[in-house]
Amino acid sequence: MFHSTEKDEGTSQNKIYVASVLIGTPVGRLKMLGDEKSRLKDAHNSAASLMIRALQQG
């Protein structure tokens, strides 16, 4: 599993972050982008949460 910050823009008082999660699967790689968030930790959690949902849905 690999995670990264895809978007980091705005002023220090008004930052917007978007994170992604990349995992390897038996048939290739799966990448999920999270939602825009004002905190980096929340952006990473968003990407991870969306990845978990996608994997559960099959």
Backbone as XML, in Angstrom:
<?xml version="1.0"?>
<chain id="A" units="angstrom">
  <residue number="1" name="MET">
    <atom name="N" x="0.849" y="-1.176" z="0.000"/>
    <atom name="CA" x="0.000" y="0.000" z="0.000"/>
    <atom name="C" x="0.891" y="1.234" z="0.000"/>
  </residue>
  <residue number="2" name="PHE">
    <atom name="N" x="0.468" y="2.223" z="-0.745"/>
    <atom name="CA" x="1.194" y="3.482" z="-0.843"/>
    <atom name="C" x="0.174" y="4.608" z="-0.797"/>
  </residue>
  <residue number="3" name="HIS">
    <atom name="N" x="0.488" y="5.649" z="-0.056"/>
    <atom name="CA" x="-0.406" y="6.815" z="-0.040"/>
    <atom name="C" x="0.403" y="8.061" z="-0.355"/>
  </residue>
  <residue number="4" name="SER">
    <atom name="N" x="-0.248" y="9.035" z="-0.959"/>
    <atom name="CA" x="0.437" y="10.277" z="-1.300"/>
    <atom name="C" x="-0.543" y="11.438" z="-1.289"/>
  </residue>
  <residue number="5" name="THR">
    <atom name="N" x="0.027" y="12.630" z="-1.223"/>
    <atom name="CA" x="-0.762" y="13.848" z="-1.288"/>
    <atom name="C" x="-0.806" y="14.286" z="-2.745"/>
  </residue>
  <residue number="6" name="GLU">
    <atom name="N" x="-1.974" y="14.296" z="-3.326"/>
    <atom name="CA" x="-2.155" y="14.640" z="-4.737"/>
    <atom name="C" x="-2.311" y="16.143" z="-4.948"/>
  </residue>
  <residue number="7" name="LYS">
    <atom name="N" x="-2.907" y="16.815" z="-3.981"/>
    <atom name="CA" x="-3.191" y="18.240" z="-4.122"/>
    <atom name="C" x="-2.924" y="18.920" z="-2.786"/>
  </residue>
  <residue number="8" name="ASP">
    <atom name="N" x="-2.198" y="20.024" z="-2.834"/>
    <atom name="CA" x="-1.865" y="20.810" z="-1.643"/>
    <atom name="C" x="-1.815" y="22.259" z="-2.110"/>
  </residue>
  <residue number="9" name="GLU">
    <atom name="N" x="-2.936" y="22.946" z="-1.971"/>
    <atom name="CA" x="-2.970" y="24.320" z="-2.476"/>
    <atom name="C" x="-3.716" y="25.239" z="-1.526"/>
  </residue>
  <residue number="10" name="GLY">
    <atom name="N" x="-3.558" y="26.513" z="-1.758"/>
    <atom name="CA" x="-4.198" y="27.526" z="-0.930"/>
    <atom name="C" x="-3.196" y="28.172" z="0.010"/>
  </residue>
  <residue number="11" name="THR">
    <atom name="N" x="-3.657" y="29.186" z="0.694"/>
    <atom name="CA" x="-2.805" y="29.878" z="1.659"/>
    <atom name="C" x="-2.685" y="29.044" z="2.926"/>
  </residue>
  <residue number="12" name="SER">
    <atom name="N" x="-1.755" y="29.406" z="3.796"/>
    <atom name="CA" x="-1.575" y="28.651" z="5.036"/>
    <atom name="C" x="-2.824" y="28.696" z="5.911"/>
  </residue>
  <residue number="13" name="GLN">
    <atom name="N" x="-3.639" y="29.714" z="5.749"/>
    <atom name="CA" x="-4.878" y="29.837" z="6.516"/>
    <atom name="C" x="-6.053" y="29.110" z="5.864"/>
  </residue>
  <residue number="14" name="ASN">
    <atom name="N" x="-5.896" y="28.746" z="4.596"/>
    <atom name="CA" x="-7.017" y="28.179" z="3.839"/>
    <atom name="C" x="-6.538" y="27.057" z="2.908"/>
  </residue>
  <residue number="15" name="LYS">
    <atom name="N" x="-5.884" y="26.044" z="3.459"/>
    <atom name="CA" x="-5.334" y="24.943" z="2.666"/>
    <atom name="C" x="-6.423" y="23.962" z="2.238"/>
  </residue>
  <residue number="16" name="ILE">
    <atom name="N" x="-6.204" y="23.360" z="1.086"/>
    <atom name="CA" x="-7.046" y="22.277" z="0.576"/>
    <atom name="C" x="-6.112" y="21.129" z="0.191"/>
  </residue>
  <residue number="17" name="TYR">
    <atom name="N" x="-6.440" y="19.933" z="0.666"/>
    <atom name="CA" x="-5.639" y="18.743" z="0.385"/>
    <atom name="C" x="-6.509" y="17.671" z="-0.260"/>
  </residue>
  <residue number="18" name="VAL">
    <atom name="N" x="-5.880" y="16.910" z="-1.149"/>
    <atom name="CA" x="-6.480" y="15.695" z="-1.692"/>
    <atom name="C" x="-5.391" y="14.629" z="-1.625"/>
  </residue>
  <residue number="19" name="ALA">
    <atom name="N" x="-5.733" y="13.477" z="-1.079"/>
    <atom name="CA" x="-4.778" y="12.378" z="-0.955"/>
    <atom name="C" x="-5.247" y="11.192" z="-1.790"/>
  </residue>
  <residue number="20" name="SER">
    <atom name="N" x="-4.316" y="10.281" z="-2.034"/>
    <atom name="CA" x="-4.653" y="9.056" z="-2.758"/>
    <atom name="C" x="-4.039" y="7.856" z="-2.050"/>
  </residue>
  <residue number="21" name="VAL">
    <atom name="N" x="-4.620" y="6.703" z="-2.325"/>
    <atom name="CA" x="-4.110" y="5.430" z="-1.825"/>
    <atom name="C" x="-3.944" y="4.515" z="-3.035"/>
  </residue>
  <residue number="22" name="LEU">
    <atom name="N" x="-2.824" y="3.817" z="-3.096"/>
    <atom name="CA" x="-2.535" y="2.890" z="-4.188"/>
    <atom name="C" x="-2.214" y="1.530" z="-3.581"/>
  </residue>
  <residue number="23" name="ILE">
    <atom name="N" x="-2.905" y="0.495" z="-4.037"/>
    <atom name="CA" x="-2.620" y="-0.858" z="-3.555"/>
    <atom name="C" x="-2.453" y="-1.797" z="-4.739"/>
  </residue>
  <residue number="24" name="GLY">
    <atom name="N" x="-1.671" y="-2.839" z="-4.503"/>
    <atom name="CA" x="-1.525" y="-3.884" z="-5.507"/>
    <atom name="C" x="-2.588" y="-4.951" z="-5.295"/>
  </residue>
  <residue number="25" name="THR">
    <atom name="N" x="-3.150" y="-5.446" z="-6.373"/>
    <atom name="CA" x="-4.138" y="-6.524" z="-6.317"/>
    <atom name="C" x="-3.638" y="-7.667" z="-7.204"/>
  </residue>
  <residue number="26" name="PRO">
    <atom name="N" x="-4.252" y="-8.823" z="-7.122"/>
    <atom name="CA" x="-3.828" y="-9.933" z="-7.988"/>
    <atom name="C" x="-3.923" y="-9.610" z="-9.485"/>
  </residue>
  <residue number="27" name="VAL">
    <atom name="N" x="-4.778" y="-8.664" z="-9.856"/>
    <atom name="CA" x="-4.951" y="-8.343" z="-11.279"/>
    <atom name="C" x="-4.349" y="-6.996" z="-11.671"/>
  </residue>
  <residue number="28" name="GLY">
    <atom name="N" x="-3.631" y="-6.347" z="-10.781"/>
    <atom name="CA" x="-3.017" y="-5.059" z="-11.103"/>
    <atom name="C" x="-3.005" y="-4.130" z="-9.912"/>
  </residue>
  <residue number="29" name="ARG">
    <atom name="N" x="-3.102" y="-2.852" z="-10.188"/>
    <atom name="CA" x="-3.097" y="-1.841" z="-9.133"/>
    <atom name="C" x="-4.429" y="-1.119" z="-9.095"/>
  </residue>
  <residue number="30" name="LEU">
    <atom name="N" x="-4.779" y="-0.666" z="-7.894"/>
    <atom name="CA" x="-6.010" y="0.087" z="-7.700"/>
    <atom name="C" x="-5.662" y="1.380" z="-6.978"/>
  </residue>
  <residue number="31" name="LYS">
    <atom name="N" x="-6.074" y="2.512" z="-7.559"/>
    <atom name="CA" x="-5.798" y="3.821" z="-6.968"/>
    <atom name="C" x="-7.119" y="4.515" z="-6.668"/>
  </residue>
  <residue number="32" name="MET">
    <atom name="N" x="-7.199" y="5.115" z="-5.494"/>
    <atom name="CA" x="-8.411" y="5.819" z="-5.079"/>
    <atom name="C" x="-8.028" y="7.212" z="-4.592"/>
  </residue>
  <residue number="33" name="LEU">
    <atom name="N" x="-8.704" y="8.221" z="-5.132"/>
    <atom name="CA" x="-8.532" y="9.597" z="-4.668"/>
    <atom name="C" x="-9.583" y="9.896" z="-3.617"/>
  </residue>
  <residue number="34" name="GLY">
    <atom name="N" x="-9.168" y="10.593" z="-2.562"/>
    <atom name="CA" x="-10.108" y="11.001" z="-1.530"/>
    <atom name="C" x="-10.756" y="12.330" z="-1.878"/>
  </residue>
  <residue number="35" name="ASP">
    <atom name="N" x="-11.589" y="12.800" z="-0.978"/>
    <atom name="CA" x="-12.268" y="14.080" z="-1.146"/>
    <atom name="C" x="-11.362" y="15.230" z="-0.711"/>
  </residue>
  <residue number="36" name="GLU">
    <atom name="N" x="-11.671" y="16.438" z="-1.173"/>
    <atom name="CA" x="-10.942" y="17.629" z="-0.732"/>
    <atom name="C" x="-11.221" y="17.868" z="0.744"/>
  </residue>
  <residue number="37" name="LYS">
    <atom name="N" x="-10.141" y="18.094" z="1.502"/>
    <atom name="CA" x="-10.266" y="18.337" z="2.936"/>
    <atom name="C" x="-9.337" y="19.474" z="3.342"/>
  </residue>
  <residue number="38" name="SER">
    <atom name="N" x="-9.659" y="20.118" z="4.450"/>
    <atom name="CA" x="-8.844" y="21.232" z="4.934"/>
    <atom name="C" x="-7.698" y="20.764" z="5.830"/>
  </residue>
  <residue number="39" name="ARG">
    <atom name="N" x="-7.714" y="19.502" z="6.236"/>
    <atom name="CA" x="-6.620" y="18.935" z="7.034"/>
    <atom name="C" x="-6.023" y="17.748" z="6.285"/>
  </residue>
  <residue number="40" name="LEU">
    <atom name="N" x="-4.692" y="17.664" z="6.274"/>
    <atom name="CA" x="-4.008" y="16.600" z="5.547"/>
    <atom name="C" x="-4.407" y="15.221" z="6.079"/>
  </residue>
  <residue number="41" name="LYS">
    <atom name="N" x="-4.469" y="15.073" z="7.382"/>
    <atom name="CA" x="-4.855" y="13.789" z="7.970"/>
    <atom name="C" x="-6.255" y="13.378" z="7.506"/>
  </residue>
  <residue number="42" name="ASP">
    <atom name="N" x="-7.170" y="14.318" z="7.462"/>
    <atom name="CA" x="-8.532" y="14.025" z="7.000"/>
    <atom name="C" x="-8.546" y="13.621" z="5.526"/>
  </residue>
  <residue number="43" name="ALA">
    <atom name="N" x="-7.679" y="14.237" z="4.727"/>
    <atom name="CA" x="-7.595" y="13.886" z="3.304"/>
    <atom name="C" x="-7.112" y="12.448" z="3.129"/>
  </residue>
  <residue number="44" name="HIS">
    <atom name="N" x="-6.095" y="12.050" z="3.898"/>
    <atom name="CA" x="-5.594" y="10.677" z="3.822"/>
    <atom name="C" x="-6.642" y="9.686" z="4.327"/>
  </residue>
  <residue number="45" name="ASN">
    <atom name="N" x="-7.343" y="10.047" z="5.396"/>
    <atom name="CA" x="-8.403" y="9.176" z="5.915"/>
    <atom name="C" x="-9.536" y="9.018" z="4.905"/>
  </residue>
  <residue number="46" name="SER">
    <atom name="N" x="-9.848" y="10.084" z="4.180"/>
    <atom name="CA" x="-10.893" y="10.028" z="3.164"/>
    <atom name="C" x="-10.516" y="9.042" z="2.060"/>
  </residue>
  <residue number="47" name="ALA">
    <atom name="N" x="-9.282" y="9.120" z="1.587"/>
    <atom name="CA" x="-8.828" y="8.209" z="0.534"/>
    <atom name="C" x="-8.857" y="6.762" z="1.019"/>
  </residue>
  <residue number="48" name="ALA">
    <atom name="N" x="-8.397" y="6.538" z="2.241"/>
    <atom name="CA" x="-8.384" y="5.180" z="2.791"/>
    <atom name="C" x="-9.805" y="4.642" z="2.952"/>
  </residue>
  <residue number="49" name="SER">
    <atom name="N" x="-10.697" y="5.468" z="3.436"/>
    <atom name="CA" x="-12.085" y="5.056" z="3.633"/>
    <atom name="C" x="-12.752" y="4.700" z="2.303"/>
  </residue>
  <residue number="50" name="LEU">
    <atom name="N" x="-12.526" y="5.516" z="1.292"/>
    <atom name="CA" x="-13.101" y="5.232" z="-0.028"/>
    <atom name="C" x="-12.514" y="3.952" z="-0.626"/>
  </residue>
  <residue number="51" name="MET">
    <atom name="N" x="-11.230" y="3.702" z="-0.375"/>
    <atom name="CA" x="-10.600" y="2.472" z="-0.859"/>
    <atom name="C" x="-11.233" y="1.256" z="-0.185"/>
  </residue>
  <residue number="52" name="ILE">
    <atom name="N" x="-11.430" y="1.328" z="1.116"/>
    <atom name="CA" x="-12.043" y="0.211" z="1.840"/>
    <atom name="C" x="-13.440" y="-0.072" z="1.292"/>
  </residue>
  <residue number="53" name="ARG">
    <atom name="N" x="-14.220" y="0.970" z="1.082"/>
    <atom name="CA" x="-15.574" y="0.786" z="0.526"/>
    <atom name="C" x="-15.531" y="0.139" z="-0.855"/>
  </residue>
  <residue number="54" name="ALA">
    <atom name="N" x="-14.600" y="0.591" z="-1.692"/>
    <atom name="CA" x="-14.487" y="0.033" z="-3.047"/>
    <atom name="C" x="-14.111" y="-1.447" z="-2.998"/>
  </residue>
  <residue number="55" name="LEU">
    <atom name="N" x="-13.216" y="-1.815" z="-2.096"/>
    <atom name="CA" x="-12.807" y="-3.214" z="-1.981"/>
    <atom name="C" x="-13.939" y="-4.085" z="-1.438"/>
  </residue>
  <residue number="56" name="GLN">
    <atom name="N" x="-14.719" y="-3.541" z="-0.525"/>
    <atom name="CA" x="-15.833" y="-4.300" z="0.041"/>
    <atom name="C" x="-16.934" y="-4.547" z="-0.990"/>
  </residue>
  <residue number="57" name="GLN">
    <atom name="N" x="-17.107" y="-3.602" z="-1.910"/>
    <atom name="CA" x="-18.143" y="-3.748" z="-2.934"/>
    <atom name="C" x="-17.729" y="-4.729" z="-4.027"/>
  </residue>
  <residue number="58" name="GLY">
    <atom name="N" x="-16.436" y="-4.994" z="-4.085"/>
    <atom name="CA" x="-15.944" y="-5.992" z="-5.028"/>
    <atom name="C" x="-15.790" y="-5.475" z="-6.385"/>
  </residue>
</chain>
